[in-house]
Each structure stands twice: as structure tokens, then as C-alpha cells.
Amino acid sequence: MKIVNITTGADGESHVRIMTPEFTENDGRRTKIQPTESITFMKRELGFIEFHPAPRRQYMLYLTARVEIGLGDGTSVIMEPGDALLAEDTTGRGHTSRVLQPGVCAVVTLD
């Protein structure tokens, strides 16, 4: 499992940082609690979405979908089932999304 954090840089472009979860609670079996506002489930169909910023700070938890996230510098990262995207690029040009395998994601709103 990986957590991909996308933020907006001073250049107005989205930048990526790959993180691993820190299991520090409950004898190393859980991460710290993070406050959330809501959760919804989204079907992802095959297709491509042009550059767009995240509508709000949110996690996209890839349950069964497989998606390629593209950045302005031409790099990309593949989100596999079990991965989490922490989308914080709420300004600027944003990122692209190409669904490689249709499926379901959970969208967890942070604020």
C-alpha cells in the first residue's frame, strides 16, 4: 500500500510525494486518527479526465479501480487497488486521471 500526496506548488502545477502509512498506534497496527467530514463511494469507468484541481482536500481510496494520475511535468503514478491518494492540489492546473481498470473508489472528505 502506498499513499500518494498531490499538492500545488508555487508554479501552479501539481507535485507528488509518495508516502507509506505510519502504523504507530495500537501496538503498531493502526495509524493515528484523522478527522473526516464525509465518505461516499464512486464508480470509475474507463476514460480520461483532463487537468483538474481536486474539489477539496480529500482521500481517494482505490478499492477495485486502477487509475493513472498525470502531472504537468509529464510524470505519472499508477494507483492500484489498496492505494490511497491524498488530493490537496485544490488550486492551480491540477492533475489528470486515466482509468485503466474500472471499479470503485471511496472518497473521504477532510475539510
RALINLIN-V966703 format. One line per field, one symbol per residue. ss: DSSP state (2 for helix, 1 for strand, 0 for the rest). phi: phi as a letter, one per 40 degrees, with the letter a starting at -180 (. if undefined). burial: I if it has 16 or more other C-alpha atoms within 10 Angstrom, else O. A space follows every 50 residues. Layout:
# RALINLIN-V966703
ss = ???
phi = ???
burial = ???
This chain:
# RALINLIN-V966703
ss = 00111111000001111110000010000100000001111111001111 11000001111100011111000001111000011111000000111111 10111111100
phi = .bbbbbbccccgbcbbbcbbcbcbbffgbbcccbcbbaaabbcbbdibbd dacccacacbbccbcbbccbbccgcabccbdhcbbccbccbgcgbbbbcc acibbbbbcca
burial = OOIIIIIIOOOOIIIIOOOOOOOOOOOOOOOOOOOOOOOOOOOIOOOOOO IIIIOOIIIIIIIIIIIIIIIOOOOOOIIIIOIIIIIIIIIIIIIIIIII IOIIIIIIIIO
